[in-house]
Amino acid sequence: MKRGIGAFVIALVMTVSPVAAQDDGVLAPGFHRLQQVAITTADIDRSVAFYRDTVGVKLMFIDNNMAFFDLAGTRLVVALDRKRQRLERP
């Protein structure tokens, strides 16, 4: 099974708190929680469809070629990168 950037981002968001926790369960000083993750894409419409329809992440809004999703209180921002070449798939 192929795993793309979506699986990486979801895994990052879900595992950041245990990594930052100290032995007593208290978060490291100055670290409260991950508030935002931003990634770029060559195809904003395809990325929105993937995160919203396939992964099931709540789409908050789309503005200025950026899509904002809510991952249980952590914001995922997917931004269009016009310089990236979109890979053609067969």
Distance bins in CASP14 RR format, pairs under 12 A and 6 or more apart:
PFRMAT RR
TARGET T0000
AUTHOR 0000-0000-0000
RMODE 2
METHOD distances of the structure
MODEL  1
1 7 0 0 0 0 1 0 0 0 0 0 0
2 89 0 0 0 0 0 1 0 0 0 0 0
3 9 0 0 0 0 0 1 0 0 0 0 0
3 10 0 0 0 0 0 1 0 0 0 0 0
3 11 0 0 0 0 1 0 0 0 0 0 0
4 10 0 0 0 0 0 1 0 0 0 0 0
4 11 0 0 0 0 0 1 0 0 0 0 0
4 39 0 0 0 0 0 1 0 0 0 0 0
4 41 0 0 0 0 0 1 0 0 0 0 0
4 47 0 0 0 0 0 1 0 0 0 0 0
4 50 0 0 0 0 1 0 0 0 0 0 0
4 51 0 0 0 0 0 1 0 0 0 0 0
4 54 0 0 0 0 0 1 0 0 0 0 0
4 55 0 0 0 0 0 1 0 0 0 0 0
5 11 0 0 0 0 0 1 0 0 0 0 0
5 12 0 0 0 0 0 1 0 0 0 0 0
5 37 0 0 0 0 0 1 0 0 0 0 0
5 38 0 0 0 0 0 1 0 0 0 0 0
5 39 1 0 0 1 0 0 0 0 0 0 0
5 40 0 0 0 0 1 0 0 0 0 0 0
5 41 0 0 0 0 1 0 0 0 0 0 0
5 42 0 0 0 0 0 1 0 0 0 0 0
5 46 0 0 0 0 0 1 0 0 0 0 0
5 47 0 0 0 0 1 0 0 0 0 0 0
5 50 0 0 0 0 1 0 0 0 0 0 0
5 51 0 0 0 0 0 1 0 0 0 0 0
5 55 0 0 0 0 0 1 0 0 0 0 0
5 76 0 0 0 0 0 1 0 0 0 0 0
5 78 0 0 0 0 1 0 0 0 0 0 0
5 84 0 0 0 0 0 1 0 0 0 0 0
6 12 0 0 0 0 1 0 0 0 0 0 0
6 13 0 0 0 0 0 1 0 0 0 0 0
6 14 0 0 0 0 0 1 0 0 0 0 0
6 37 0 0 0 0 0 1 0 0 0 0 0
6 39 0 0 0 0 1 0 0 0 0 0 0
6 41 0 0 0 0 0 1 0 0 0 0 0
6 47 0 0 0 0 1 0 0 0 0 0 0
6 50 1 0 0 1 0 0 0 0 0 0 0
6 51 1 0 0 1 0 0 0 0 0 0 0
6 54 0 0 0 0 1 0 0 0 0 0 0
6 55 1 0 0 1 0 0 0 0 0 0 0
6 56 0 0 0 0 0 1 0 0 0 0 0
6 57 0 0 0 0 1 0 0 0 0 0 0
6 69 0 0 0 0 0 1 0 0 0 0 0
6 71 0 0 0 0 0 1 0 0 0 0 0
6 76 0 0 0 0 1 0 0 0 0 0 0
6 78 0 0 0 0 1 0 0 0 0 0 0
7 13 0 0 0 0 0 1 0 0 0 0 0
7 14 0 0 0 0 0 1 0 0 0 0 0
7 50 0 0 0 0 0 1 0 0 0 0 0
7 51 0 0 0 0 0 1 0 0 0 0 0
7 54 0 0 0 0 0 1 0 0 0 0 0
7 55 0 0 0 0 1 0 0 0 0 0 0
8 14 0 0 0 0 0 1 0 0 0 0 0
8 15 0 0 0 0 0 1 0 0 0 0 0
8 37 0 0 0 0 1 0 0 0 0 0 0
8 39 0 0 0 0 1 0 0 0 0 0 0
8 55 0 0 0 0 0 1 0 0 0 0 0
8 76 0 0 0 0 0 1 0 0 0 0 0
9 15 0 0 0 0 0 1 0 0 0 0 0
9 16 0 0 0 0 0 1 0 0 0 0 0
9 34 0 0 0 0 0 1 0 0 0 0 0
9 36 0 0 0 0 0 1 0 0 0 0 0
9 37 1 0 1 0 0 0 0 0 0 0 0
9 38 0 0 0 0 1 0 0 0 0 0 0
9 39 1 0 0 1 0 0 0 0 0 0 0
9 40 0 0 0 0 0 1 0 0 0 0 0
9 41 0 0 0 0 0 1 0 0 0 0 0
9 47 0 0 0 0 0 1 0 0 0 0 0
9 50 0 0 0 0 0 1 0 0 0 0 0
9 51 0 0 0 0 1 0 0 0 0 0 0
9 55 0 0 0 0 1 0 0 0 0 0 0
9 57 0 0 0 0 1 0 0 0 0 0 0
9 69 0 0 0 0 1 0 0 0 0 0 0
9 71 0 0 0 0 1 0 0 0 0 0 0
9 74 0 0 0 0 1 0 0 0 0 0 0
9 75 0 0 0 0 0 1 0 0 0 0 0
9 76 1 0 0 1 0 0 0 0 0 0 0
9 77 0 0 0 0 0 1 0 0 0 0 0
9 78 0 0 0 0 1 0 0 0 0 0 0
10 16 0 0 0 0 0 1 0 0 0 0 0
10 37 0 0 0 0 1 0 0 0 0 0 0
10 39 0 0 0 0 0 1 0 0 0 0 0
10 50 0 0 0 0 0 1 0 0 0 0 0
10 51 0 0 0 0 1 0 0 0 0 0 0
10 54 0 0 0 0 0 1 0 0 0 0 0
10 55 1 0 0 1 0 0 0 0 0 0 0
10 56 0 0 0 0 1 0 0 0 0 0 0
10 57 0 0 0 0 1 0 0 0 0 0 0
10 69 0 0 0 0 0 1 0 0 0 0 0
10 71 1 0 0 1 0 0 0 0 0 0 0
10 72 0 0 0 0 0 1 0 0 0 0 0
10 74 0 0 0 0 0 1 0 0 0 0 0
10 76 0 0 0 0 1 0 0 0 0 0 0
11 18 0 0 0 0 0 1 0 0 0 0 0
11 19 0 0 0 0 0 1 0 0 0 0 0
11 37 0 0 0 0 0 1 0 0 0 0 0
11 55 0 0 0 0 0 1 0 0 0 0 0
11 71 0 0 0 0 0 1 0 0 0 0 0
12 19 0 0 0 0 1 0 0 0 0 0 0
12 34 0 0 0 0 1 0 0 0 0 0 0
12 36 0 0 0 0 0 1 0 0 0 0 0
12 37 1 0 0 1 0 0 0 0 0 0 0
12 38 0 0 0 0 0 1 0 0 0 0 0
12 39 0 0 0 0 1 0 0 0 0 0 0
12 71 0 0 0 0 1 0 0 0 0 0 0
12 74 0 0 0 0 1 0 0 0 0 0 0
12 76 0 0 0 0 1 0 0 0 0 0 0
13 19 0 0 0 0 0 1 0 0 0 0 0
13 33 0 0 0 0 0 1 0 0 0 0 0
13 34 1 0 0 1 0 0 0 0 0 0 0
13 35 0 0 0 0 0 1 0 0 0 0 0
13 36 0 0 0 0 1 0 0 0 0 0 0
13 37 1 0 0 1 0 0 0 0 0 0 0
13 38 0 0 0 0 0 1 0 0 0 0 0
13 39 0 0 0 0 0 1 0 0 0 0 0
13 51 0 0 0 0 0 1 0 0 0 0 0
13 55 0 0 0 0 0 1 0 0 0 0 0
13 57 0 0 0 0 1 0 0 0 0 0 0
13 69 0 0 0 0 0 1 0 0 0 0 0
13 70 0 0 0 0 0 1 0 0 0 0 0
13 71 1 0 1 0 0 0 0 0 0 0 0
13 72 0 0 0 0 1 0 0 0 0 0 0
13 73 0 0 0 0 1 0 0 0 0 0 0
13 74 1 0 1 0 0 0 0 0 0 0 0
13 75 0 0 0 0 1 0 0 0 0 0 0
13 76 1 0 0 1 0 0 0 0 0 0 0
14 34 0 0 0 0 1 0 0 0 0 0 0
14 37 0 0 0 0 0 1 0 0 0 0 0
14 71 0 0 0 0 1 0 0 0 0 0 0
14 72 0 0 0 0 1 0 0 0 0 0 0
14 74 0 0 0 0 1 0 0 0 0 0 0
14 76 0 0 0 0 0 1 0 0 0 0 0
15 21 0 0 0 0 0 1 0 0 0 0 0
15 34 0 0 0 0 1 0 0 0 0 0 0
15 74 0 0 0 0 0 1 0 0 0 0 0
16 27 0 0 0 0 0 1 0 0 0 0 0
16 28 0 0 0 0 0 1 0 0 0 0 0
16 31 0 0 0 0 1 0 0 0 0 0 0
16 32 0 0 0 0 0 1 0 0 0 0 0
16 33 1 0 0 1 0 0 0 0 0 0 0
16 34 1 0 1 0 0 0 0 0 0 0 0
16 35 0 0 0 0 0 1 0 0 0 0 0
16 36 0 0 0 0 0 1 0 0 0 0 0
16 37 0 0 0 0 1 0 0 0 0 0 0
16 71 0 0 0 0 0 1 0 0 0 0 0
16 74 0 0 0 0 1 0 0 0 0 0 0
17 25 0 0 0 0 1 0 0 0 0 0 0
17 26 0 0 0 0 0 1 0 0 0 0 0
17 27 1 0 0 1 0 0 0 0 0 0 0
17 28 0 0 0 0 0 1 0 0 0 0 0
17 31 0 0 0 0 1 0 0 0 0 0 0
17 32 0 0 0 0 1 0 0 0 0 0 0
17 33 1 0 0 1 0 0 0 0 0 0 0
17 34 1 0 0 1 0 0 0 0 0 0 0
17 72 0 0 0 0 0 1 0 0 0 0 0
17 73 0 0 0 0 0 1 0 0 0 0 0
17 74 0 0 0 0 1 0 0 0 0 0 0
18 25 0 0 0 0 1 0 0 0 0 0 0
18 27 0 0 0 0 0 1 0 0 0 0 0
18 28 0 0 0 0 0 1 0 0 0 0 0
18 33 0 0 0 0 0 1 0 0 0 0 0
18 34 0 0 0 0 0 1 0 0 0 0 0
19 25 0 0 0 0 0 1 0 0 0 0 0
19 27 0 0 0 0 0 1 0 0 0 0 0
19 28 0 0 0 0 1 0 0 0 0 0 0
19 31 0 0 0 0 1 0 0 0 0 0 0
19 34 0 0 0 0 0 1 0 0 0 0 0
20 26 0 0 0 0 1 0 0 0 0 0 0
20 27 1 0 1 0 0 0 0 0 0 0 0
20 28 1 0 1 0 0 0 0 0 0 0 0
20 29 0 0 0 0 0 1 0 0 0 0 0
20 30 0 0 0 0 1 0 0 0 0 0 0
20 31 1 0 1 0 0 0 0 0 0 0 0
20 32 0 0 0 0 1 0 0 0 0 0 0
20 33 0 0 0 0 1 0 0 0 0 0 0
20 34 0 0 0 0 1 0 0 0 0 0 0
21 27 1 0 1 0 0 0 0 0 0 0 0
21 28 1 0 0 1 0 0 0 0 0 0 0
21 29 0 0 0 0 0 1 0 0 0 0 0
21 31 0 0 0 0 1 0 0 0 0 0 0
21 32 0 0 0 0 0 1 0 0 0 0 0
21 33 0 0 0 0 0 1 0 0 0 0 0
22 28 1 0 0 1 0 0 0 0 0 0 0
22 29 0 0 0 0 1 0 0 0 0 0 0
22 30 0 0 0 0 0 1 0 0 0 0 0
22 31 0 0 0 0 0 1 0 0 0 0 0
26 32 0 0 0 0 0 1 0 0 0 0 0
27 33 1 0 0 1 0 0 0 0 0 0 0
27 34 0 0 0 0 0 1 0 0 0 0 0
32 73 0 0 0 0 0 1 0 0 0 0 0
32 74 0 0 0 0 0 1 0 0 0 0 0
33 71 0 0 0 0 0 1 0 0 0 0 0
33 72 0 0 0 0 0 1 0 0 0 0 0
33 73 0 0 0 0 1 0 0 0 0 0 0
33 74 1 0 0 1 0 0 0 0 0 0 0
33 75 0 0 0 0 0 1 0 0 0 0 0
34 71 0 0 0 0 1 0 0 0 0 0 0
34 72 0 0 0 0 0 1 0 0 0 0 0
34 73 0 0 0 0 1 0 0 0 0 0 0
34 74 1 0 1 0 0 0 0 0 0 0 0
34 75 0 0 0 0 1 0 0 0 0 0 0
34 76 0 0 0 0 0 1 0 0 0 0 0
35 70 0 0 0 0 0 1 0 0 0 0 0
35 71 0 0 0 0 0 1 0 0 0 0 0
35 72 0 0 0 0 0 1 0 0 0 0 0
35 73 0 0 0 0 1 0 0 0 0 0 0
35 74 1 0 0 1 0 0 0 0 0 0 0
35 75 1 0 0 1 0 0 0 0 0 0 0
35 76 0 0 0 0 0 1 0 0 0 0 0
35 77 0 0 0 0 0 1 0 0 0 0 0
36 60 0 0 0 0 0 1 0 0 0 0 0
36 66 0 0 0 0 0 1 0 0 0 0 0
36 68 0 0 0 0 1 0 0 0 0 0 0
36 69 0 0 0 0 0 1 0 0 0 0 0
36 70 0 0 0 0 0 1 0 0 0 0 0
36 71 0 0 0 0 1 0 0 0 0 0 0
36 73 0 0 0 0 1 0 0 0 0 0 0
36 74 1 0 0 1 0 0 0 0 0 0 0
36 75 1 0 1 0 0 0 0 0 0 0 0
36 76 1 0 0 1 0 0 0 0 0 0 0
36 77 1 0 0 1 0 0 0 0 0 0 0
36 78 0 0 0 0 0 1 0 0 0 0 0
36 79 0 0 0 0 0 1 0 0 0 0 0
37 51 0 0 0 0 0 1 0 0 0 0 0
37 57 0 0 0 0 0 1 0 0 0 0 0
37 68 0 0 0 0 0 1 0 0 0 0 0
37 69 0 0 0 0 1 0 0 0 0 0 0
37 70 0 0 0 0 0 1 0 0 0 0 0
37 71 1 0 0 1 0 0 0 0 0 0 0
37 73 0 0 0 0 0 1 0 0 0 0 0
37 74 1 0 0 1 0 0 0 0 0 0 0
37 75 1 0 0 1 0 0 0 0 0 0 0
37 76 1 0 1 0 0 0 0 0 0 0 0
37 77 1 0 0 1 0 0 0 0 0 0 0
37 78 0 0 0 0 1 0 0 0 0 0 0
37 79 0 0 0 0 0 1 0 0 0 0 0
38 66 0 0 0 0 1 0 0 0 0 0 0
38 67 0 0 0 0 0 1 0 0 0 0 0
38 68 0 0 0 0 1 0 0 0 0 0 0
38 69 0 0 0 0 0 1 0 0 0 0 0
38 74 0 0 0 0 0 1 0 0 0 0 0
38 75 0 0 0 0 1 0 0 0 0 0 0
38 76 1 0 0 1 0 0 0 0 0 0 0
38 77 1 0 1 0 0 0 0 0 0 0 0
38 78 1 0 0 1 0 0 0 0 0 0 0
38 79 1 0 0 1 0 0 0 0 0 0 0
38 80 0 0 0 0 0 1 0 0 0 0 0
38 81 0 0 0 0 0 1 0 0 0 0 0
39 47 0 0 0 0 1 0 0 0 0 0 0
39 50 0 0 0 0 0 1 0 0 0 0 0
39 51 0 0 0 0 1 0 0 0 0 0 0
39 66 0 0 0 0 0 1 0 0 0 0 0
39 67 0 0 0 0 0 1 0 0 0 0 0
39 69 0 0 0 0 0 1 0 0 0 0 0
39 75 0 0 0 0 0 1 0 0 0 0 0
39 76 1 0 0 1 0 0 0 0 0 0 0
39 77 1 0 0 1 0 0 0 0 0 0 0
39 78 1 0 1 0 0 0 0 0 0 0 0
39 79 1 0 0 1 0 0 0 0 0 0 0
39 80 0 0 0 0 0 1 0 0 0 0 0
39 81 0 0 0 0 1 0 0 0 0 0 0
39 84 0 0 0 0 0 1 0 0 0 0 0
40 47 0 0 0 0 1 0 0 0 0 0 0
40 65 0 0 0 0 0 1 0 0 0 0 0
40 66 0 0 0 0 1 0 0 0 0 0 0
40 67 0 0 0 0 0 1 0 0 0 0 0
40 77 0 0 0 0 1 0 0 0 0 0 0
40 78 1 0 0 1 0 0 0 0 0 0 0
40 79 1 0 1 0 0 0 0 0 0 0 0
40 80 1 0 0 1 0 0 0 0 0 0 0
40 81 1 1 0 0 0 0 0 0 0 0 0
40 82 0 0 0 0 1 0 0 0 0 0 0
40 83 0 0 0 0 1 0 0 0 0 0 0
40 84 1 0 0 1 0 0 0 0 0 0 0
40 86 0 0 0 0 0 1 0 0 0 0 0
41 47 1 0 1 0 0 0 0 0 0 0 0
41 48 0 0 0 0 1 0 0 0 0 0 0
41 49 0 0 0 0 0 1 0 0 0 0 0
41 50 0 0 0 0 1 0 0 0 0 0 0
41 51 0 0 0 0 1 0 0 0 0 0 0
41 65 0 0 0 0 1 0 0 0 0 0 0
41 66 0 0 0 0 1 0 0 0 0 0 0
41 67 0 0 0 0 1 0 0 0 0 0 0
41 76 0 0 0 0 0 1 0 0 0 0 0
41 77 0 0 0 0 0 1 0 0 0 0 0
41 78 1 0 1 0 0 0 0 0 0 0 0
41 79 1 0 0 1 0 0 0 0 0 0 0
41 80 1 0 0 1 0 0 0 0 0 0 0
41 81 1 0 0 1 0 0 0 0 0 0 0
41 82 0 0 0 0 0 1 0 0 0 0 0
41 83 0 0 0 0 0 1 0 0 0 0 0
41 84 1 0 0 1 0 0 0 0 0 0 0
41 85 0 0 0 0 0 1 0 0 0 0 0
41 86 0 0 0 0 1 0 0 0 0 0 0
41 87 0 0 0 0 0 1 0 0 0 0 0
42 65 0 0 0 0 0 1 0 0 0 0 0
42 78 0 0 0 0 0 1 0 0 0 0 0
42 79 0 0 0 0 0 1 0 0 0 0 0
42 80 1 0 0 1 0 0 0 0 0 0 0
42 81 1 0 0 1 0 0 0 0 0 0 0
42 82 0 0 0 0 1 0 0 0 0 0 0
42 83 0 0 0 0 1 0 0 0 0 0 0
42 84 1 0 1 0 0 0 0 0 0 0 0
42 85 1 0 0 1 0 0 0 0 0 0 0
42 86 1 0 1 0 0 0 0 0 0 0 0
42 87 1 0 0 1 0 0 0 0 0 0 0
42 88 0 0 0 0 0 1 0 0 0 0 0
43 49 0 0 0 0 1 0 0 0 0 0 0
43 50 0 0 0 0 1 0 0 0 0 0 0
43 65 0 0 0 0 0 1 0 0 0 0 0
43 67 0 0 0 0 0 1 0 0 0 0 0
43 78 0 0 0 0 0 1 0 0 0 0 0
43 79 0 0 0 0 0 1 0 0 0 0 0
43 80 0 0 0 0 1 0 0 0 0 0 0
43 81 0 0 0 0 1 0 0 0 0 0 0
43 82 0 0 0 0 0 1 0 0 0 0 0
43 84 0 0 0 0 1 0 0 0 0 0 0
43 85 0 0 0 0 0 1 0 0 0 0 0
43 86 1 0 1 0 0 0 0 0 0 0 0
43 87 0 0 0 0 1 0 0 0 0 0 0
43 88 0 0 0 0 0 1 0 0 0 0 0
43 89 0 0 0 0 0 1 0 0 0 0 0
44 50 0 0 0 0 0 1 0 0 0 0 0
44 51 0 0 0 0 0 1 0 0 0 0 0
44 52 0 0 0 0 0 1 0 0 0 0 0
44 59 0 0 0 0 0 1 0 0 0 0 0
44 62 1 0 0 1 0 0 0 0 0 0 0
44 63 0 0 0 0 0 1 0 0 0 0 0
44 64 0 0 0 0 0 1 0 0 0 0 0
44 65 1 0 1 0 0 0 0 0 0 0 0
44 66 1 0 0 1 0 0 0 0 0 0 0
44 67 1 0 0 1 0 0 0 0 0 0 0
44 68 0 0 0 0 0 1 0 0 0 0 0
44 77 0 0 0 0 0 1 0 0 0 0 0
44 78 1 0 0 1 0 0 0 0 0 0 0
44 79 1 0 0 1 0 0 0 0 0 0 0
44 80 1 0 1 0 0 0 0 0 0 0 0
44 81 0 0 0 0 1 0 0 0 0 0 0
44 82 0 0 0 0 0 1 0 0 0 0 0
44 84 0 0 0 0 0 1 0 0 0 0 0
44 86 0 0 0 0 0 1 0 0 0 0 0
45 51 0 0 0 0 0 1 0 0 0 0 0
45 52 0 0 0 0 0 1 0 0 0 0 0
45 53 0 0 0 0 0 1 0 0 0 0 0
45 62 0 0 0 0 1 0 0 0 0 0 0
45 65 0 0 0 0 0 1 0 0 0 0 0
45 67 0 0 0 0 1 0 0 0 0 0 0
45 78 0 0 0 0 0 1 0 0 0 0 0
45 80 0 0 0 0 1 0 0 0 0 0 0
45 86 0 0 0 0 0 1 0 0 0 0 0
46 52 0 0 0 0 0 1 0 0 0 0 0
46 53 0 0 0 0 0 1 0 0 0 0 0
46 54 0 0 0 0 0 1 0 0 0 0 0
46 67 0 0 0 0 0 1 0 0 0 0 0
46 78 0 0 0 0 0 1 0 0 0 0 0
46 80 0 0 0 0 0 1 0 0 0 0 0
46 86 0 0 0 0 1 0 0 0 0 0 0
46 87 0 0 0 0 0 1 0 0 0 0 0
46 89 0 0 0 0 0 1 0 0 0 0 0
47 53 0 0 0 0 0 1 0 0 0 0 0
47 54 0 0 0 0 0 1 0 0 0 0 0
47 55 0 0 0 0 0 1 0 0 0 0 0
47 57 0 0 0 0 0 1 0 0 0 0 0
47 59 0 0 0 0 0 1 0 0 0 0 0
47 62 0 0 0 0 0 1 0 0 0 0 0
47 65 0 0 0 0 0 1 0 0 0 0 0
47 66 0 0 0 0 0 1 0 0 0 0 0
47 67 1 0 0 1 0 0 0 0 0 0 0
47 69 0 0 0 0 1 0 0 0 0 0 0
47 76 0 0 0 0 0 1 0 0 0 0 0
47 77 0 0 0 0 0 1 0 0 0 0 0
47 78 1 0 1 0 0 0 0 0 0 0 0
47 79 0 0 0 0 1 0 0 0 0 0 0
47 80 0 0 0 0 1 0 0 0 0 0 0
47 81 0 0 0 0 0 1 0 0 0 0 0
47 84 0 0 0 0 0 1 0 0 0 0 0
47 86 0 0 0 0 0 1 0 0 0 0 0
48 54 0 0 0 0 0 1 0 0 0 0 0
48 55 0 0 0 0 0 1 0 0 0 0 0
48 56 0 0 0 0 0 1 0 0 0 0 0
48 57 0 0 0 0 1 0 0 0 0 0 0
48 58 0 0 0 0 0 1 0 0 0 0 0
48 59 1 0 0 1 0 0 0 0 0 0 0
48 60 0 0 0 0 0 1 0 0 0 0 0
48 61 0 0 0 0 0 1 0 0 0 0 0
48 62 1 0 0 1 0 0 0 0 0 0 0
48 65 0 0 0 0 0 1 0 0 0 0 0
48 66 0 0 0 0 0 1 0 0 0 0 0
48 67 1 0 1 0 0 0 0 0 0 0 0
48 68 0 0 0 0 0 1 0 0 0 0 0
48 69 0 0 0 0 1 0 0 0 0 0 0
48 76 0 0 0 0 0 1 0 0 0 0 0
48 77 0 0 0 0 0 1 0 0 0 0 0
48 78 1 0 0 1 0 0 0 0 0 0 0
48 79 0 0 0 0 0 1 0 0 0 0 0
48 80 0 0 0 0 0 1 0 0 0 0 0
49 55 0 0 0 0 0 1 0 0 0 0 0
49 56 0 0 0 0 0 1 0 0 0 0 0
49 57 0 0 0 0 0 1 0 0 0 0 0
49 59 0 0 0 0 1 0 0 0 0 0 0
49 62 0 0 0 0 0 1 0 0 0 0 0
49 67 0 0 0 0 0 1 0 0 0 0 0
49 78 0 0 0 0 0 1 0 0 0 0 0
50 56 0 0 0 0 1 0 0 0 0 0 0
50 57 0 0 0 0 1 0 0 0 0 0 0
50 59 0 0 0 0 0 1 0 0 0 0 0
50 67 0 0 0 0 0 1 0 0 0 0 0
50 69 0 0 0 0 0 1 0 0 0 0 0
50 76 0 0 0 0 0 1 0 0 0 0 0
50 78 0 0 0 0 1 0 0 0 0 0 0
51 57 1 0 1 0 0 0 0 0 0 0 0
51 58 0 0 0 0 1 0 0 0 0 0 0
51 59 1 0 0 1 0 0 0 0 0 0 0
51 60 0 0 0 0 0 1 0 0 0 0 0
51 62 0 0 0 0 0 1 0 0 0 0 0
51 67 1 0 0 1 0 0 0 0 0 0 0
51 68 0 0 0 0 0 1 0 0 0 0 0
51 69 1 0 1 0 0 0 0 0 0 0 0
51 70 0 0 0 0 0 1 0 0 0 0 0
51 71 0 0 0 0 1 0 0 0 0 0 0
51 76 1 0 0 1 0 0 0 0 0 0 0
51 77 0 0 0 0 0 1 0 0 0 0 0
51 78 1 0 0 1 0 0 0 0 0 0 0
52 58 1 0 0 1 0 0 0 0 0 0 0
52 59 1 0 1 0 0 0 0 0 0 0 0
52 60 0 0 0 0 0 1 0 0 0 0 0
52 61 0 0 0 0 0 1 0 0 0 0 0
52 62 0 0 0 0 0 1 0 0 0 0 0
52 67 0 0 0 0 1 0 0 0 0 0 0
52 68 0 0 0 0 0 1 0 0 0 0 0
52 69 1 0 0 1 0 0 0 0 0 0 0
52 70 0 0 0 0 0 1 0 0 0 0 0
52 71 0 0 0 0 0 1 0 0 0 0 0
52 76 0 0 0 0 0 1 0 0 0 0 0
52 78 0 0 0 0 0 1 0 0 0 0 0
53 59 0 0 0 0 1 0 0 0 0 0 0
53 69 0 0 0 0 0 1 0 0 0 0 0
55 69 0 0 0 0 1 0 0 0 0 0 0
55 71 0 0 0 0 1 0 0 0 0 0 0
55 76 0 0 0 0 1 0 0 0 0 0 0
55 78 0 0 0 0 0 1 0 0 0 0 0
56 69 0 0 0 0 1 0 0 0 0 0 0
56 70 0 0 0 0 0 1 0 0 0 0 0
56 71 0 0 0 0 1 0 0 0 0 0 0
56 72 0 0 0 0 0 1 0 0 0 0 0
56 76 0 0 0 0 0 1 0 0 0 0 0
57 67 0 0 0 0 1 0 0 0 0 0 0
57 68 0 0 0 0 0 1 0 0 0 0 0
57 69 1 0 1 0 0 0 0 0 0 0 0
57 70 1 0 0 1 0 0 0 0 0 0 0
57 71 1 0 1 0 0 0 0 0 0 0 0
57 72 0 0 0 0 1 0 0 0 0 0 0
57 73 0 0 0 0 0 1 0 0 0 0 0
57 74 0 0 0 0 0 1 0 0 0 0 0
57 75 0 0 0 0 0 1 0 0 0 0 0
57 76 1 0 0 1 0 0 0 0 0 0 0
57 77 0 0 0 0 0 1 0 0 0 0 0
57 78 0 0 0 0 1 0 0 0 0 0 0
58 67 0 0 0 0 0 1 0 0 0 0 0
58 68 0 0 0 0 1 0 0 0 0 0 0
58 69 1 0 0 1 0 0 0 0 0 0 0
58 70 1 0 1 0 0 0 0 0 0 0 0
58 71 0 0 0 0 1 0 0 0 0 0 0
58 72 0 0 0 0 1 0 0 0 0 0 0
58 73 0 0 0 0 1 0 0 0 0 0 0
58 74 0 0 0 0 0 1 0 0 0 0 0
58 75 0 0 0 0 0 1 0 0 0 0 0
58 76 0 0 0 0 1 0 0 0 0 0 0
59 66 0 0 0 0 0 1 0 0 0 0 0
59 67 1 0 0 1 0 0 0 0 0 0 0
59 68 1 0 0 1 0 0 0 0 0 0 0
59 69 1 0 1 0 0 0 0 0 0 0 0
59 70 0 0 0 0 1 0 0 0 0 0 0
59 71 0 0 0 0 0 1 0 0 0 0 0
59 75 0 0 0 0 0 1 0 0 0 0 0
59 76 0 0 0 0 1 0 0 0 0 0 0
59 77 0 0 0 0 0 1 0 0 0 0 0
59 78 0 0 0 0 1 0 0 0 0 0 0
60 66 0 0 0 0 0 1 0 0 0 0 0
60 67 0 0 0 0 1 0 0 0 0 0 0
60 68 1 0 1 0 0 0 0 0 0 0 0
60 69 1 0 0 1 0 0 0 0 0 0 0
60 70 1 0 1 0 0 0 0 0 0 0 0
60 71 0 0 0 0 0 1 0 0 0 0 0
60 73 0 0 0 0 0 1 0 0 0 0 0
60 74 0 0 0 0 0 1 0 0 0 0 0
60 75 1 0 0 1 0 0 0 0 0 0 0
60 76 0 0 0 0 1 0 0 0 0 0 0
60 77 0 0 0 0 1 0 0 0 0 0 0
60 78 0 0 0 0 0 1 0 0 0 0 0
61 67 1 0 0 1 0 0 0 0 0 0 0
61 68 1 0 1 0 0 0 0 0 0 0 0
61 69 0 0 0 0 1 0 0 0 0 0 0
61 70 0 0 0 0 0 1 0 0 0 0 0
61 75 0 0 0 0 0 1 0 0 0 0 0
61 77 0 0 0 0 0 1 0 0 0 0 0
61 78 0 0 0 0 0 1 0 0 0 0 0
62 68 1 0 0 1 0 0 0 0 0 0 0
62 69 0 0 0 0 0 1 0 0 0 0 0
62 77 0 0 0 0 0 1 0 0 0 0 0
62 78 0 0 0 0 1 0 0 0 0 0 0
62 79 0 0 0 0 0 1 0 0 0 0 0
62 80 0 0 0 0 0 1 0 0 0 0 0
63 77 0 0 0 0 0 1 0 0 0 0 0
63 78 0 0 0 0 0 1 0 0 0 0 0
63 79 0 0 0 0 0 1 0 0 0 0 0
63 80 0 0 0 0 0 1 0 0 0 0 0
64 77 0 0 0 0 0 1 0 0 0 0 0
64 79 0 0 0 0 1 0 0 0 0 0 0
64 80 0 0 0 0 1 0 0 0 0 0 0
65 77 0 0 0 0 0 1 0 0 0 0 0
65 78 0 0 0 0 1 0 0 0 0 0 0
65 79 1 0 0 1 0 0 0 0 0 0 0
65 80 1 1 0 0 0 0 0 0 0 0 0
65 81 0 0 0 0 1 0 0 0 0 0 0
65 82 0 0 0 0 1 0 0 0 0 0 0
66 75 0 0 0 0 0 1 0 0 0 0 0
66 76 0 0 0 0 0 1 0 0 0 0 0
66 77 1 0 1 0 0 0 0 0 0 0 0
66 78 1 0 0 1 0 0 0 0 0 0 0
66 79 1 0 1 0 0 0 0 0 0 0 0
66 80 1 0 0 1 0 0 0 0 0 0 0
66 81 0 0 0 0 0 1 0 0 0 0 0
67 75 0 0 0 0 0 1 0 0 0 0 0
67 76 0 0 0 0 1 0 0 0 0 0 0
67 77 1 0 0 1 0 0 0 0 0 0 0
67 78 1 0 1 0 0 0 0 0 0 0 0
67 79 1 0 0 1 0 0 0 0 0 0 0
67 80 0 0 0 0 1 0 0 0 0 0 0
68 74 0 0 0 0 0 1 0 0 0 0 0
68 75 1 0 0 1 0 0 0 0 0 0 0
68 76 1 0 0 1 0 0 0 0 0 0 0
68 77 1 0 1 0 0 0 0 0 0 0 0
68 78 0 0 0 0 1 0 0 0 0 0 0
68 79 0 0 0 0 1 0 0 0 0 0 0
69 75 1 0 0 1 0 0 0 0 0 0 0
69 76 1 0 1 0 0 0 0 0 0 0 0
69 77 1 0 0 1 0 0 0 0 0 0 0
69 78 1 0 0 1 0 0 0 0 0 0 0
69 79 0 0 0 0 0 1 0 0 0 0 0
70 76 1 0 0 1 0 0 0 0 0 0 0
70 77 0 0 0 0 0 1 0 0 0 0 0
71 77 0 0 0 0 0 1 0 0 0 0 0
71 78 0 0 0 0 0 1 0 0 0 0 0
80 86 0 0 0 0 0 1 0 0 0 0 0
END
